[in-house]
């Protein structure tokens, strides 16, 4: 496991040389393609007071370039992190800005994460968009993303942070069976939390061309409810798989979500998942046969070998397919595993989109790499969900039927529709 190097970022300065960019006109495909761009940071937005918030970030040191500079005997990485706050998604008005510069000394392995914070002014009761720019100064590479800042709701998830007993900050809501969690909140009046437990009911999204398909609505009725105090010593463990919504006041909504998937998530770690994930490219008869097999791992291996025709090609297809499952879990998990979502389904079958345009309410994905074939465009609309702010539903269209079957057939012929 990588160590976490905590850097306290207290140096703030106005960002004068970089103006805001309209995200809708900027291709952000790097967000969902680990082979594009060098940096893949993680973020939490946390409201520390009525007038101030902070961006917590986590950088993977293996993605940074360490090098010696003039008159320097050691290898160092230099990074700048800057933020610009806007009232609206495409606004050119700057409400606040801040920047910090980080320097990290190489230990020869750089098998660690760099954890830092940067503060900015944001007041209740408003919503904002935060433009985040990270630069690796040695490599001269840049990462940029826009984050929604919700300061209109004092019970929104951004009013809470999840920490381990050792003080490690969780980036994302998924935890393992061995994790013990403490909840940090700037509101001293909160003495405990009402916990609503939801047992997940796995489902598969319908094909992108099916106008009859209707995504299941998330039932707000919990399977069980219990109360926990604000942890004063050891954190709280969550052993049972499912979704936990922690609310200081259930009558006001909001709260923070903890999700317990199988241990090892988002990786593919069990044979049941090996079979389940094949549902998109198998017939019902094939799928049922795989599920009824005594040795599911052997049955899955044989399935891929039959498609590929030889072991080398089969290994390549297996690696490609299940790596996409894992990446979909990292990118698109909401109240179900990422590969089961609409975006996860398209990502798995068609691959990472070549172009991604984002705005405050939707994402557009465009595939256009095939000569003589019209670009394929998918639109995903953001859904208000009490459990997750990462829930997007595909706008289904009948014209997706032909490209969908073409892409599925490519897998069944031992090929992938796109090549990363």
N, C-alpha and C positions, 0 to 999 in steps of 0.2 A: 504493500500500500504506500502511496506517495505521501510524504510529509507535507504539512501545510506551513508555509512561511508567512507569518502575518506582518504586513507592513502598514503602519499607521500613517495614513495620508492626511497630513494636516496643512500642507502648503496649498493655498488656493490663490488663483490668479484669474483675471478676466481672460476669456478667449477672444482675442480681437482679430486674428488672422483667418479664422475659419467660420464662414457664415453657414446658416442652416441650409439643408438640402431638402427638396421635396421628395419624400420617399417613394411616392407613386411613380416617379420618373426614373428611379434608380433601381437597377437590377440587383436584387438581394438573394440570388440563388445560392450564394456561399453559405447562407444560414442552414441549408439542408444538404450541403455537399461537402463532406470532409476533405475531398480532394481539391477544393477550390479555397484559396486563402490559407494563410498560415495560422491564424489565431481563431480559437473557438472558446471564448470566455463564457463564464456563467455569471448571472446577475441576480441580486435581490434588491428591491426597493423597500426601505423601511422608514416609517415616519417617526422621528424622534421627539417632535414637539408640535405645537399648533402652527408654528411658522417655519419649521425646518425639517428636512428629510435627508436621507443619505442613500447613496448607491453603494452597495457592497458588491465586490467583484472577485472572481477567482480565475487566475491565469495558470495554465499548464506550462511549467518551466521548460518542458521538452519541446514546446512550440516556439520558444524564443531563441534568438541567436546570441550566443556568448562569444565575445572576442576581446583581444587585447588592444588597448589604445596606446597612443604615444606616451612614453614615460610610465606605463602601467605594466606591472609584472604579473597581473592576474587577469582571468577572463571575467568579463562582466556583461550583463544585459542591461539595456536602458530602455525604459518604456514610459510613454506619457499616456495618461488617461484624462480625458476632458469631457465635460457635459455642457449642453446648452438646453435651457428650459423654455418651452413654448406653451402658449395657452391652447393652441389648436394644432392638429396634426400637420397641416401645411402652412402654418403661420410663419412669417418672416420676422416677427417681433420677438426679440430676445428678452425674457423676463429675468433670467439669471444665468450665470455661467461660472464654471470653475474648472481648474486643471491641476494635475499633480504629476510629478516626474518621479519614477521609481528606478532604483539601481539595485541589482541583485548580483552577488558574488557567486561564481560557479564553484560547486563542490566536486566537479569532475563527473558527476552522474546527472545532476539536475533533475533527479527523480522526486519532484516536489511540486506543490501548488503554491502560488503566491496569492495571498488574501489581503485585500486592501479596501479602503472606504474613502468616499469623497462626498462631502456635504453640499447641499444647495438649498436655497430659500424657496419654500412652497407652503402656502397657507390654506387652512380650512376656510370655507367649504368649496373647493375648486377641483377641477381635473386638469391635467397637463400632459404634455408629451416631452420626453427627455431624449435628446439626441446624444448618443454616447459614441465617442471616437477613441480608439486605442491604437497607438502607433508603436511598433517595434523599431526603435531608432537605428539599431545596428543593421537590420535587414531592410529597412525602409519599406516595410509593409504596413497596411492599415486595415482596421476593422471598424465598421460603423453600423449601429443599430438604433432604432427608435423604440422606446419603452413607454407604456402607458403609466401615468402616475395618478392614482385615484385618491385624492384628498377630499372628496366630497362625502365620504362615508367613514365614520370613526370605527366601524366594525369590519371594514374591508381587510382582506388578508395582508395588505401592506402595513397594517398596524401591528403586526406580529412577526417575530423571527423564531425559527426552530433551531435549538442548539443541543449538542450532545452534553453528557455529564462533564466531558473534558473541555467544553467550550467551543467545540468545532461547529461551525455553522453549516446547516443543511441548505444546499442549493437545489431546489426541487422539493416536492412533497413526498417522494417515495422513500421508505425506510425499510430496514431488514428486521428480522425477528430478534436480533441481538441488540438492536439500537435502543437506547433509552433517551427520551426526548424531554427537554425543558423548553418552555414557551416564554420568550422575552416580549414584553409589551411596555410601552412608555407610560401607559395609564396606570397610576398606582392604585386606583379604586377597584381594579379587577382582582377579585379574591379567588376565583375559580372558574371552571369551564363546564358547560353542559356539553357532553359528547354524544353525537348522534352517529350510530354505526349503521352502515349500509353494506349488506352482502352483495357483492357484484354479481350481476347476471350477464355472463358473456354473450355477445351477439356478433354476427357478421354483417357488415354493411352490404346493402344491395348493390348490384352493378351500376355503373355510372350513367347508363342509358335508361334505367327503369323509372318512369314517372309514377309508377304505382308504389314504389318504395317510400316508406315513411320512417324516418329515424325514430327509435324508441325515445320517449320522453323520460327524463330522469325523475323518478318519484321522490317527492320531498318527505314521504313518510318513512322514517328510519325503521330498521329491523329491531333495534334496541336503543336504549338511551341510558346513560349513566353520568355521574358527576365526578370530576377530579378537581383537587385544589391546585392553586398555583404552586408548582414544585419549589420547595424550599431547600431541599437537599438533593437526593437522587431524582433523576428524571423518571418519566413514565414509560413503560414498555407497552407495545401494541403487538401481541402475538398472533391474533387471528387475522387472516387475510381479509381484506375488504377496505372500505373507505370510512374514515373517521372525520367528522366535521366538528371542530371545537369552537364553541360560541360562548362568549362571556354573558350574552343576553340573547336567548333564542327568539325573543319577541321582536328583536331589531334586525334579525338576519345576519349576513356577513359571517365572519369567523375565518379560521384557517383550517386547511384540509391536510390530513395525513393519509397517505395511501400505502397499504401493505400488500404488495404483490409477492410472488414467490421469491425466496432468497436467491440472489444472483441477478435479479432484474436490473437492467434491461437486457442482459445477455440471454441467449437461448441455452438453457441449462437442463431441460428435461425432455424426455422422448414424447410426452403428450403434446408439447408445443411443436415439435418437429412435424407431427402429423397435422395438427390443427391449422398450421400456417400454410398447408398445401391446398386448403379448400378453394382458393381462388383459381387454381389451375388444374384441378382434378374433376372428373365426373363424379356423380353421387356414388356410383358403383365402386369406383376406384377409392374414393374417400372412405366409404364404409369398410372396404376390404383392409385398408391400412389400419383403421381403428380396431378392427377385430383381430389383427395379427397378434400372436403371442409375443413375438420379438419385434416390437415396433421399430426399433432402430435398424434392424436388419431389413425390414420391409421398406423403410424409407430409403435406405441405401440402394436397394434393388430397384425401387421406383426411379430414382435419379439415373442409375446405370442404364436402365432400359431406355430412358429418354435420350441420354447422351451418346450411347453406343460404345463408350470406352471409359476406363477408370479415370484417366487424366481429365477428360472433359467433364465427367460427373463431379469430380472434386471441385473443379472450377465453378460449375453451376451451383453446387451446394454452398460454396463459400459466398458467391454473389448473392444468392437468394436469402440466406440466413443472416448475412451481414446487413442486408436491407431491413430485415425484421428488427435487428438490434438498433439500427439507426432510427427507424420509425418509432421505436419505443422511446428513444432519447428525445426526439423532436416533437412528437405529436400526442404523447400520452395526455389524456384529460381525465374522464371518469372511467375510462377503460384503457387497456394497453394501446400504445400508439399504432401498432400494426393493424388493429381492429377498427381504427377510425377511417373516415373518408379520405383524409390526406394520406394516411398510412397505406390504404389500399392502392391508391394511384401511385404513390412512391414505390411500393413493392413491385408492381407490375410494369410500370413505365420507366422507373428509375428516377434519380434526382432531376427536377425540372431545370431546363437550361436558362430560363428567365423567371424571376419571381418579382412581382410588384405587390407592395403592401400599402394599405391605408388603414384608417382607424377602424373599419368595419369588415374588411374582406382581404383575401389574397387572390392573386391571379397567377397561375402557373402556365408557362408556355413551353411546348416541345416543338422544335423546328429544325432538327438536325438531318432530316432525310430529304435528299434532293428529289424534286418533283412531287413532293407530298406537302399539302397545305399544313401550315402550323396548327398544332392541336392546343387548345386553350381551355383550362379548367378554372372555374371560379369557386372559391370556398368562402362562405359567409360566416362571420363570427356569431356565435350563439351565446345568449345570456344563460349562464349555468351556475347554480349555487355552489357547485363543487369545484369547478375549474374555469379559469379564464383562457384556457387553451382549446376550447371546443369550437370547431369549425365544421360546417356542413356543406357538402358539395351541391352546387346548383346543377342538377341532373338534366341532361339533354338527350333526345333520341339520336342525334348524329354521333354520339359517342359509341354506338353499338359496333360499327365496323372496326374502328381502331382498337376497341377493347378486345374483340375476338382475335384481331390480328396479333396483338401483343401477347395474349394468352397462348395462342397457337405457336408463337415464336418460342416461348418457354417449353411447350410440349414437343417441339422439334429439337430441343437441346440448344437453344440460342436465347440470348437476352434481347429485349426490344431496344434498349439503349446501352451504350458502352461508356462507363465512367472512366 
